[in-house]
Amino acid sequence: MNMVPWRDKRERTGGIAGIDTALSRFRDEVDGWFERFFRDPGDLSALSLPGSAGGPRMDLAESDDAITVKAELPGVDPKDIEISVTGNRLTLRGEKKQDREERGRDYHYVERQYGGFHRSIQLPTSVDSTKVSAEYKNGIVTVTLAKNPGAKAKRIPVRNA
């Protein structure tokens, strides 16, 4: 079996400037898709096409009484966020609207994304859908979901026999 020496994708040597950077950016984007997919295979937003807004990145934490989900939604108006709970599934959807388009400018980079987003995650335990609160601060949406009383962990003491 022949081995091909691996070169770091960030090593850029020679090449035609415009083509090399366009191909490099495309390769980096595809690498990012694979990294996100293998980090969370159930999250198909990792496979979103270039230029489409995939689902927001989230943190999920569990305490004795509640589940807390934090989602990054910078630049999104809280009025444009819809949160729903169905069974043990939390869904965030909404839209990041573009403020205005500036005419007469030649952009060198256009990386910010606008448009609709959708992300749905399975919760680790059952929750009380009547006791859900959401707060938006500094581009982060924090959703707190109270656990059902039957879903709370019960400590069982062990006695000497």
Secondary structure as UniProt FT lines:
FT   TURN            9..10
FT   HELIX           17..39
FT   TURN            41..42
FT   HELIX           44..47
FT   TURN            50..51
FT   STRAND          58..62
FT   STRAND          66..72
FT   TURN            74..75
FT   HELIX           78..80
FT   STRAND          81..86
FT   TURN            87..88
FT   STRAND          89..96
FT   STRAND          115..122
FT   STRAND          127..137
FT   TURN            138..139
FT   STRAND          140..147
FT   HELIX           149..151
//
